[in-house]
Amino acid sequence: AIALKLAPWAALPILLQVLFTAPSGSLQLSWLFIGSELGIVDETGRVFLLFTALLWWLAGLFAHAYLAQQSGRKSFFLYYLLAMCGNLGLILAQDLGSFYLFFALMSFAAYGLVVHERTEQAIYAGRVYIILVVIGELALFAAMVMAMSATNAIGFEAVRAGLAQAESRDLIMLLALIGFGIKAGVLGLHVWLPLAHPVAPTPASAVLSGAMIKAGLLGWLRLLPLGETVLLQWGEVFMVLGLAAAFYGVVIGLTQRDPKTLLAYSSISQMGIMTMAVGLGLTAPGAYPMILIVITLYALHHGLNKGALFLGVGVIAACQGVQRRWVWLALWLPALAVAGAPLTSGMLVKLMLKAQTANMTLGFYKWRGNMA
């Protein structure tokens, strides 16, 4: 009973550390795995850790009330804590081995959240999800082993630098696109999202879409040789896939009646925009520092607003009368932000990304002219 009461608060210490301490470097743990490096070493990791810890904390508090009268609370919070540990751990990880193991822990533990209700739809969604997880983990394992072999390094910074000129670079990037793309909802690999979100408990859906889906994005930022060299063809692949997902998510989402399914397609669309931004970074390494800031802010904006919308769906279901209308009105703010309405965080990050798109176009033509 005490453990169940404390479980929703498990993410709070991490959140407080992010809010009240500055990045302080990394901790070397030679005895852990094949040698691990954990810490908050840059602002990207700090921001990802901020919204991820906040979402897990709020979702845990919500789950404590949401599941108060239901059986299976112990099972839910077991998978909740395991998935949270993996999600927070992969953000702190600064080497390939640690990142992979925390990523795998998060991915497999999330299966328990997807199938928690044990309905026929939940079991089917869980089956699709776990099949894709296994495919993704195999692709990532191969990519990371090849990256370590090609660069003779395990730290992200050294791996990115070495991967830029590695002979096996293209195969590693393809495997990373698949492995992380499954989690990020890349078009063609996205099919688990609209199946899992409607059947998972509302607090689980909030962290699946607001936090865990960003693990794929962070994996690209950590592993791919962004800022190291011009990778025009790969940049085009990411941009095409991203734009296709952005439009597909909107078109299909507008046909949905279930609010959680609609939000799932919205996540596919928004992650498509972030995938496109990664593609921009691959085409112009000189502008990548600014692109990275935009991607990080976009992840922060989407994570908080999408988490609020999923939790709001659960609150509306529990309210009646005037309370229900007030909650409905309050949800318009994150909804408008996700849509990019004027004077919202969505408009700000999309304008910033638009500016970088213009810069990338100029940089791309300049690069082509120099090559000619």
For each residue, the residues with C-beta under 8 A, 3 or more apart:
1: 4 5
2: 5 6
3: 6 7 77
4: 1 7 64 73 74 77
5: 1 2 8 64
6: 2 3 9 10
7: 3 4 10 60 64 77 80 81
8: 5 57 60 61 63 64
9: 6 12 57 60 61
10: 6 7 13 56 57 60 81 84
11: 14 15 53 54 56 57 60 84 88
12: 9 15 16 53 57
13: 10 16 17
14: 11 17 18 49 53 88
15: 11 12 18 19 50 53 54 57
16: 12 13 19 20
17: 13 14 20 21
18: 14 15 21 40 46 49 50 53
19: 15 16 50
20: 16 17
21: 17 18 24
22:
23: 39 40 41 42 43 45 46
24: 21 39 40
25: 39 41
26: 37 38 39 41 94
27: 37 38 39
28: 35 36 37
29: 32 35 36 37 38
30: 35 36
31:
32: 29 35 36 98
33: 36 97 98 101
34: 97 154
35: 28 29 30 32 95 97 154
36: 28 29 30 32 33 93 95 97 98
37: 26 27 28 29 93 94 95 98 155
38: 26 27 29 89 92 93 94 98
39: 23 24 25 26 27 92 94
40: 18 23 24 45 46 49 92
41: 23 25 26 45 94
42: 23 45 46
43: 23 46 47 296
44: 47 48 218 221 292 296
45: 23 40 41 42 48 49 91 92
46: 18 23 40 42 43 49 50
47: 43 44 50 51 296 297 299 300
48: 44 45 51 52 91 214 218 296 299
49: 14 18 40 45 46 52 53 88 91 92
50: 15 18 19 46 47 53 54 300
51: 47 48 54 55 210 211 299 300 303 304 307
52: 48 49 55 56 87 88 91 211 214 303
53: 11 12 14 15 18 49 50 56 57 88
54: 11 15 50 51 57 58 304
55: 51 52 58 59 206 207 210 211 303 304 307
56: 10 11 52 53 59 60 84 87 88 207 211
57: 8 9 10 11 12 15 53 54 60 61
58: 54 55 61 62 206 307 311
59: 55 56 62 63 203 204 206 207 307 311
60: 7 8 9 10 11 56 57 63 64 77 80 84 203
61: 8 9 57 58 64 65
62: 58 59 65 66 202 203 206 311 314
63: 8 59 60 66 67 76 77 80 201 203 204
64: 4 5 7 8 60 61 67 68
65: 61 62 68
66: 62 63 70 201 202 203 314
67: 63 64 70 72 73 76 201
68: 64 65 73
69:
70: 66 67 73
71:
72: 67 75 76 116
73: 4 67 68 70 76 77
74: 4 77 78
75: 72 78 79 112 116
76: 63 67 72 73 79 80 112 113 116 201 204
77: 3 4 7 60 63 73 74 80 81
78: 74 75 81 82 112
79: 75 76 82 83 109 110 111 112 113 116
80: 7 60 63 76 77 83 84 113 204
81: 7 10 77 78 84 85
82: 78 79 85 86 105 106 109 112
83: 79 80 86 87 105 106 109 110 112 113 207 212
84: 10 11 56 60 80 81 87 88 207
85: 81 82 88 89 102 105 106 109
86: 82 83 89 90 102 103 104 105 106 107 109
87: 52 56 83 84 90 91 102 106 207 211 212 215
88: 11 14 49 52 53 56 84 85 91 92
89: 38 85 86 92 93 98 102 105 106
90: 86 87 93 98 99 102 103 106 215 218 219
91: 45 48 49 52 87 88 218
92: 38 39 40 45 49 88 89 102
93: 36 37 38 89 90 98 99 102
94: 26 37 38 39 41 98 155 156
95: 35 36 37 98 99 154 155 156
96: 99 100 144 147 148 154 156 159 223
97: 33 34 35 36 100 101 144 154
98: 32 33 36 37 38 89 90 93 94 95 101 102
99: 90 93 95 96 102 103 144 156 219 222
100: 96 97 103 104 140 141 144
101: 33 97 98 104 105
102: 85 86 87 89 90 92 93 98 99 105 106
103: 86 90 99 100 106 107 137 140 183 215 219
104: 86 100 101 107 108 137
105: 82 83 85 86 89 101 102 108 109
106: 82 83 85 86 87 89 90 102 103 109 110 212 215
107: 86 103 104 110 111 133 136 137 183
108: 104 105 111 130 133
109: 79 82 83 85 86 105 106 112 113
110: 79 83 106 107 113 114 129 204 208 212
111: 79 107 108 114 115 126 129 130 133
112: 75 76 78 79 82 83 109 115 116
113: 76 79 80 83 109 110 116 200 201 204 208
114: 110 111 122 125 126 129 196 199 200 204 208
115: 111 112 118 122 123 125 126 199
116: 72 75 76 79 112 113 122 200 201 204
117: 122 199 200 201
118: 115 122 123
119: 122 123 199
120: 123 124
121: 124 125 195 198 199
122: 114 115 116 117 118 119 125 126 199 200
123: 115 118 119 120 126 127
124: 120 121 127 128 195
125: 114 115 121 122 128 129 192 195 196 198 199 200
126: 111 114 115 122 123 129 130 196
127: 123 124 130 131
128: 124 125 131 132 191 192 195 196
129: 110 111 114 125 126 132 133 192 195 196
130: 108 111 126 127 133 134
131: 127 128 134 135
132: 128 129 135 136 182 189 191 192
133: 107 108 111 129 130 136 137 182
134: 130 131 137 138
135: 131 132 138 139 178 182
136: 107 132 133 139 140 178 179 180 181 182 183
137: 103 104 107 133 134 140 141 179
138: 134 135 141 142 179
139: 135 136 142 143 175 176 178 179
140: 100 103 136 137 143 144 175 176 179 180 219
141: 100 137 138 144 145
142: 138 139 145 146 175
143: 139 140 146 147 172 175 176 179 223
144: 96 97 99 100 140 141 147 148 223
145: 141 142 148 149
146: 142 143 149 150 168 171 172 175
147: 96 143 144 150 151 159 163 166 172 223
148: 96 144 145 151 152 153 154 159
149: 145 146 152 168
150: 146 147 162 163 166 167 168 169 172
151: 147 148 158 159 161 162 163 166
152: 148 149 162
153: 148 158 159 162
154: 34 35 95 96 97 148 158 159
155: 37 94 95 158 159
156: 94 95 96 99 159 160 222 223
157: 160 161
158: 151 153 154 155 161 162
159: 96 147 148 151 153 154 155 156 162 163 223
160: 156 157 163 164 222 223 224 225 226 227 228
161: 151 157 158 164 225 228
162: 150 151 152 153 158 159 165 166
163: 147 150 151 159 160 166 169 172 223 224 225 228
164: 160 161 169 225 228 229
165: 162 169 229
166: 147 150 151 162 163 169 172
167: 150
168: 146 149 150 171 172
169: 150 163 164 165 166 172 173 225
170: 173 174 234
171: 146 168 174 175
172: 143 146 147 150 163 166 168 169 175 176
173: 169 170 176 177 224 231 234
174: 170 171 177 178
175: 139 140 142 143 146 171 172 178 179
176: 139 140 143 172 173 179 180 219 220 223 224
177: 173 174 180 181 186 237 238
178: 135 136 139 174 175 181 182 189
179: 136 137 138 139 140 143 175 176 182 183 219
180: 136 140 176 177 183 184 215 216 217 219 220 223
181: 136 177 178 184 185 186 189 216 241 275
182: 132 133 135 136 178 179 186 189 192 216
183: 103 107 136 179 180 212 213 215 216 219
184: 180 181 213 214 216 217 220 271 274 275
185: 181 189 190 193 213 216 245 267 268 271 272
186: 177 181 182 189 190 216 241 245 271 272 275
187: 190 241 244 245 248 268 272
188: 241
189: 132 178 181 182 185 186
190: 185 186 187 193 194 245 268
191: 128 132 194 195
192: 125 128 129 132 182 195 196
193: 185 190 196 197 209 213 264 265 267 268
194: 190 191 197 198 256 261 264 265 268
195: 121 124 125 128 129 191 192 198 199
196: 114 125 126 128 129 192 193 199 200 205 208 264
197: 193 194 200 205 208 209 260 261 263 264 267 310
198: 121 125 194 195 205 258 260 261 264
199: 114 115 117 119 121 122 125 195 196
200: 113 114 116 117 122 125 196 197 204 205 208
201: 63 66 67 76 113 116 117 204 205
202: 62 66 205 206 260 310 311 313 314 317
203: 59 60 62 63 66 206 207 311 314
204: 59 63 76 80 110 113 114 116 200 201 207 208
205: 196 197 198 200 201 202 208 209 260 263 310
206: 55 58 59 62 202 203 209 210 306 307 310 311
207: 55 56 59 83 84 87 203 204 210 211 212 307
208: 110 113 114 196 197 200 204 205 211 212 213
209: 193 197 205 206 212 213 263 264 267 306 307 310
210: 51 55 206 207 213 214 302 303 304 306 307 310
211: 51 52 55 56 87 207 208 214 215 303 307
212: 83 87 106 110 183 207 208 209 215
213: 183 184 185 193 208 209 210 216 217 267 271
214: 48 52 184 210 211 217 218 299 302 303
215: 87 90 103 106 180 183 211 212 218 219
216: 180 181 182 183 184 185 186 213 219 220 271
217: 180 184 213 214 220 221 271 274 275 278 295 299
218: 44 48 90 91 214 215 221 222 299
219: 90 99 103 140 176 179 180 183 215 216 222 223
220: 176 180 184 216 217 223 224 226 278
221: 44 217 218 224 226 278 292 295
222: 99 156 160 218 219
223: 96 143 144 147 156 159 160 163 176 180 219 220
224: 160 163 173 176 220 221 278 282
225: 160 161 163 164 169 228 229 231
226: 160 220 221 278 281 282 285 288 292
227: 160 281 285 288 289 292
228: 160 161 163 164 225 285
229: 164 165 225 285
230: 282 283 284 285 367
231: 173 225 234 235 282 283
232: 235 236 282 283 364 367
233: 236 237
234: 170 173 231 237 238 279 282
235: 231 232 238 239 279 280 281 282 283
236: 232 233 239 240 279 283
237: 177 233 234 240 241 279
238: 177 234 235 241 242 275 276 278 279 282
239: 235 236 242 243 275 276 279 280 283
240: 236 237 243 244 279
241: 181 186 187 188 237 238 244 245 272 275 279
242: 238 239 245 246 272 273 274 275 276 277 278 279
243: 239 240 246 247 272 276
244: 187 240 241 247 248 272
245: 185 186 187 190 241 242 248 249 268 269 271 272 275
246: 242 243 249 250 269 270 272 273 276
247: 243 244 250 251 269 272
248: 187 244 245 251 252 268 269 272
249: 245 246 252 253 265 266 267 268 269 270 272
250: 246 247 253 254 265 266 269
251: 247 248 254 255
252: 248 249 255 256 265
253: 249 250 256 261 262 264 265 266 268 269
254: 250 251 262
255: 251 252
256: 194 252 253 261 262 265
257: 261 262
258: 198 261 262
259: 262 263 313
260: 197 198 202 205 263 264 310 313
261: 194 197 198 253 256 257 258 264 265
262: 253 254 256 257 258 259 265 266
263: 197 205 209 259 260 266 267 306 309 310 313
264: 193 194 196 197 198 209 253 260 261 267 268
265: 193 194 249 250 252 253 256 261 262 268 269
266: 249 250 253 262 263 269 270 306 338
267: 185 193 197 209 213 249 263 264 270 271 302 306
268: 185 187 190 193 194 245 248 249 253 264 265 271 272
269: 245 246 247 248 249 250 253 265 266 272 273
270: 246 249 266 267 273 274 302 306 338
271: 184 185 186 213 216 217 245 267 268 274 275 302
272: 185 186 187 241 242 243 244 245 246 247 248 249 268 269 275 276
273: 242 246 269 270 276 277 298 350 353
274: 184 217 242 270 271 277 278 295 298 299 302
275: 181 184 186 217 238 239 241 242 245 271 272 278 279
276: 238 239 242 243 246 272 273 279 280
277: 242 273 274 280 281 291 294 295 298 353 356
278: 217 220 221 224 226 238 242 274 275 281 282 295
279: 234 235 236 237 238 239 240 241 242 275 276 282 283
280: 235 239 276 277 283 284 287 291 356 357 360
281: 226 227 235 277 278 284 285 287 288 291 292 295
282: 224 226 230 231 232 234 235 238 278 279
283: 230 231 232 235 236 239 279 280 360 363 364 367
284: 230 280 281 287 288 291 359 360 363 364 367
285: 226 227 228 229 230 281 288
286: 363
287: 280 281 284 290 291 356 359 360 363
288: 226 227 281 284 285 291 292
289: 227 292 293
290: 287 293 294 356 359
291: 277 280 281 284 287 288 294 295 356
292: 44 221 226 227 281 288 289 295 296
293: 289 290 296 297
294: 277 290 291 297 298 349 352 353 356
295: 217 221 274 277 278 281 291 292 298 299
296: 43 44 47 48 292 293 299 300
297: 47 293 294 300 301 348 349 352
298: 273 274 277 294 295 301 302 349 353
299: 47 48 51 214 217 218 274 295 296 302 303
300: 47 50 51 296 297 303 304
301: 297 298 304 305 337 345 346 348 349
302: 210 214 267 270 271 274 298 299 305 306 338
303: 51 52 55 210 211 214 299 300 306 307
304: 51 54 55 210 300 301 307 308 334
305: 301 302 308 309 334 335 337 338 345 346
306: 206 209 210 263 266 267 270 302 303 309 310 334 338
307: 51 55 58 59 206 207 209 210 211 303 304 310 311
308: 304 305 311 312 331 334
309: 263 305 306 312 313 331 334 335 338
310: 197 202 205 206 209 210 260 263 306 307 313 314
311: 58 59 62 202 203 206 307 308 314 315
312: 308 309 315 316 327 330 331 334
313: 202 259 260 263 309 310 316 317
314: 62 66 202 203 310 311 317 318
315: 311 312 318 319 327
316: 312 313 319 324 327 328 331
317: 202 313 314
318: 314 315
319: 315 316 323 324 327
320: 323 324
321: 324 325
322: 325 326
323: 319 320 326 327
324: 316 319 320 321 327 328
325: 321 322 328 329
326: 322 323 329 330
327: 312 315 316 319 323 324 330 331
328: 316 324 325 331 332
329: 325 326 332
330: 312 326 327 333
331: 308 309 312 316 327 328 334 335
332: 328 329 335 336
333: 330 336 337 344
334: 304 305 306 308 309 312 331 337 338
335: 305 309 331 332 338 339
336: 332 333 339 341 344 346
337: 301 305 333 334 340 341 344 345 346
338: 266 270 302 305 306 309 334 335 346
339: 335 336 346
340: 337 344 346 347 350
341: 336 337 344 346 347
342: 347
343: 347
344: 333 336 337 340 341 347 348
345: 301 305 337 348 349
346: 301 305 336 337 338 339 340 341 349 350
347: 340 341 342 343 344 350 351
348: 297 301 344 345 351 352
349: 294 297 298 301 345 346 352 353
350: 273 340 346 347 353 354
351: 347 348 354 355
352: 294 297 348 349 355 356
353: 273 277 294 298 349 350 356 357
354: 350 351 357 358
355: 351 352 358 359
356: 277 280 287 290 291 294 352 353 359 360
357: 280 353 354 360 361
358: 354 355 361 362
359: 284 287 290 355 356 362 363
360: 280 283 284 287 356 357 363 364
361: 357 358 364 365
362: 358 359 365 366
363: 283 284 286 287 359 360 366 367
364: 232 283 284 360 361 367 368
365: 361 362 368 369
366: 362 363 369 370
367: 230 232 283 284 363 364 370 371
368: 364 365 371 372
369: 365 366 372
370: 366 367
371: 367 368
372: 368 369
